[in-house]
């Protein structure tokens, strides 16, 4: 039993075929909605955009899938776990960058080289790592958007040269839950999954609830993207 606000409940009875699917769809209201919703609802990505996604967990990979659905012309994924980079390419990334293997370049140089030599039009930052936030602010092109999704440390502040940013016309904005109305957006994600456009089954791994420590360990190491704890597995 759970006590929740009515606005946070989405009735998926007509969309779910069985209990296993319900477990698969469990993360739709958080990471998957946040990532794809940020790309579609907040960034409003289109065919002319070049997207850079920093961090390829469930949020970042969902942003990549959302951008592919919208026909984004170039999608760059950044992470330090090779298996996540490989998965990102399968899910729609046109280029990936291993942040620990830059071959003498700075991250900004590596990104801009893959983004028309001037940087992405849109950057979605999912890690909350201060150094990566600063990189995203730097390498995004003029008139571009940097969308902050990852939670940074409470005491971290971003220093911005107001005149420089005014001249460049950049935007730095925050996004929560992909600015999505869950009762409308979750059925959309299920539809995309049925159509093969949103293969969340490649991101989800089920664990018995007693194996919560193992699930956390695998998520931390990058082995598992989105662990789902199941009491029915006990």
C-alpha positions in Angstrom: 0.0 0.0 0.0 1.1 3.5 -0.8 -0.1 7.0 0.1 0.3 9.4 -2.8 -1.2 12.5 -4.3 -3.9 11.8 -6.8 -2.1 13.9 -9.4 0.9 11.6 -9.1 -1.1 8.5 -10.0 -1.4 7.3 -13.6 -3.8 4.5 -14.4 -2.1 2.2 -16.9 -4.7 -0.6 -16.8 -5.4 -0.3 -20.5 -1.8 -0.1 -21.5 -0.2 -2.9 -19.5 -0.4 -6.5 -20.7 0.9 -8.4 -17.6 2.7 -8.1 -14.3 6.1 -8.4 -15.9 5.3 -5.4 -18.1 4.2 -3.4 -15.1 7.6 -4.0 -13.5 9.3 -2.9 -16.7 7.3 0.3 -16.8 7.9 1.1 -13.2 10.6 3.7 -13.9 8.6 5.5 -16.5 7.5 8.2 -14.0 11.1 9.2 -13.1 14.3 8.6 -15.1 12.8 7.8 -18.5 10.2 10.6 -18.3 12.9 13.1 -17.1 15.3 12.3 -19.9 13.1 12.0 -22.9 10.8 14.8 -21.6 13.8 17.2 -21.2 14.7 16.5 -24.9 11.2 16.8 -26.2 9.3 19.2 -23.9 12.1 21.4 -22.6 14.7 21.6 -25.3 12.1 21.1 -28.1 14.7 19.3 -30.1 14.3 19.2 -33.9 16.0 18.0 -37.1 18.4 21.0 -37.2 19.8 20.5 -33.7 23.1 19.1 -32.4 22.6 17.6 -28.9 25.2 16.8 -26.3 24.2 14.6 -23.4 26.5 14.5 -20.4 26.1 11.3 -18.4 24.5 8.2 -19.8 22.5 6.8 -17.0 18.7 6.2 -17.4 18.1 10.0 -17.7 20.8 10.6 -20.3 20.0 7.5 -22.4 16.3 8.4 -22.3 17.3 11.9 -23.6 19.1 10.3 -26.5 16.1 8.1 -27.3 13.8 11.1 -27.1 16.1 13.1 -29.4 16.1 10.3 -31.9 12.3 10.2 -31.9 12.4 13.9 -32.7 14.8 13.4 -35.6 17.8 15.3 -34.1 20.5 15.4 -36.7 23.5 14.8 -34.4 23.6 13.3 -30.9 26.8 13.2 -28.8 26.9 11.1 -25.6 29.5 11.6 -22.9 30.4 9.1 -20.1 33.3 7.2 -18.6 31.8 3.7 -18.7 32.4 2.0 -22.0 29.3 -0.2 -21.9 27.1 2.8 -21.5 28.8 4.5 -24.5 28.2 1.4 -26.6 24.6 1.3 -25.5 24.2 5.0 -26.3 25.3 4.3 -29.9 22.7 1.5 -30.2 20.0 3.8 -28.9 20.6 6.7 -31.3 23.9 8.6 -30.4 25.8 9.5 -33.6 29.0 10.0 -31.6 30.3 9.2 -28.1 33.1 10.5 -26.0 34.9 8.6 -23.2 35.6 11.4 -20.8 38.6 9.6 -19.3 40.2 9.0 -22.7 40.4 12.3 -24.5 43.8 11.8 -26.2 45.3 15.1 -24.9 42.2 17.2 -25.8 40.0 19.0 -23.4 36.4 17.9 -23.1 35.3 21.1 -24.7 37.6 20.6 -27.7 36.4 17.1 -28.2 32.7 18.1 -28.1 33.1 21.1 -30.4 35.0 19.0 -32.9 32.0 16.7 -33.2 29.5 19.5 -33.2 30.3 21.5 -36.4 33.5 22.8 -34.7 31.4 25.3 -32.8 29.6 23.2 -30.2 26.1 21.7 -29.7 22.9 23.8 -30.0 21.6 22.0 -26.9 23.4 20.4 -24.0 21.6 18.3 -21.4 23.7 17.9 -18.2 22.5 14.9 -16.1 25.5 14.2 -13.7 25.5 17.2 -11.4 29.3 17.1 -11.4 30.5 20.8 -11.1 33.4 20.4 -13.6 31.1 18.9 -16.2 28.5 21.6 -15.7 31.2 24.2 -16.3 32.3 22.4 -19.4 28.7 22.3 -20.8 28.4 26.1 -20.2 31.6 26.6 -22.1 31.3 24.2 -25.1 27.7 25.0 -26.0 27.5 27.3 -29.0 26.2 30.8 -29.1 22.4 31.0 -29.0 22.4 27.5 -27.5 20.7 26.0 -24.5 22.2 24.3 -21.5 19.6 22.3 -19.5 20.5 21.3 -16.0 18.9 18.0 -14.9 21.5 16.4 -12.6 21.5 17.5 -9.0 24.7 19.4 -8.2 26.1 19.8 -4.6 24.1 22.2 -2.5 27.0 24.6 -2.1 28.0 24.7 -5.8 27.3 28.0 -7.7 27.9 28.9 -11.3 29.7 32.2 -12.0 28.5 33.7 -15.3 30.0 36.7 -17.1 26.7 38.5 -17.7 27.9 40.7 -20.6 29.5 37.7 -22.3 26.4 35.6 -22.0 24.2 38.4 -23.2 26.3 38.8 -26.3 26.4 35.1 -27.0 22.6 34.7 -26.3 23.1 31.4 -24.4 20.4 30.1 -22.0 21.0 28.1 -18.8 17.8 26.6 -17.5 16.7 23.9 -15.1 14.3 21.1 -15.8 12.3 18.8 -13.4 10.7 15.5 -14.6 11.0 16.6 -18.2 8.2 19.2 -17.6 5.8 16.4 -18.4 2.3 15.8 -17.4 2.6 12.1 -16.4 -1.0 11.1 -17.1 -0.5 12.2 -20.7 3.2 11.5 -21.2 3.5 8.0 -19.7 1.0 6.6 -22.3 3.1 8.2 -25.0 6.3 6.4 -23.7 4.4 3.1 -23.7 3.3 3.7 -27.3 6.8 4.4 -28.3 8.0 1.3 -26.6 5.4 -0.8 -28.5 6.6 0.8 -31.8 10.2 -0.1 -31.0 11.3 3.6 -30.7 11.8 3.6 -26.9 13.5 0.2 -26.0 13.5 0.7 -22.2 13.8 -3.1 -21.8 17.5 -2.6 -22.7 18.0 -0.4 -19.7 16.0 -2.2 -17.0 17.1 -5.1 -14.9 14.9 -6.7 -12.2 16.2 -7.6 -8.8 14.5 -9.4 -5.9 14.0 -6.7 -3.2 16.5 -8.6 -0.9 19.3 -7.8 -3.4 19.0 -4.1 -3.1 22.7 -3.8 -2.2 23.7 -5.7 -5.4 21.3 -3.5 -7.5 22.9 -0.3 -6.1 26.4 -1.7 -6.7 25.7 -2.6 -10.3 24.1 0.8 -10.9 27.1 2.6 -9.4 29.6 0.6 -11.5 27.6 1.1 -14.7 26.8 -2.6 -15.2 23.0 -1.9 -14.8 21.4 1.3 -16.0 18.0 1.1 -14.2 17.5 -1.6 -11.5 14.0 -2.4 -10.5 13.3 -4.0 -7.1 10.6 -6.6 -7.2 8.9 -8.1 -4.2 7.2 -10.6 -6.5 10.7 -12.2 -7.2 11.0 -13.3 -3.6 
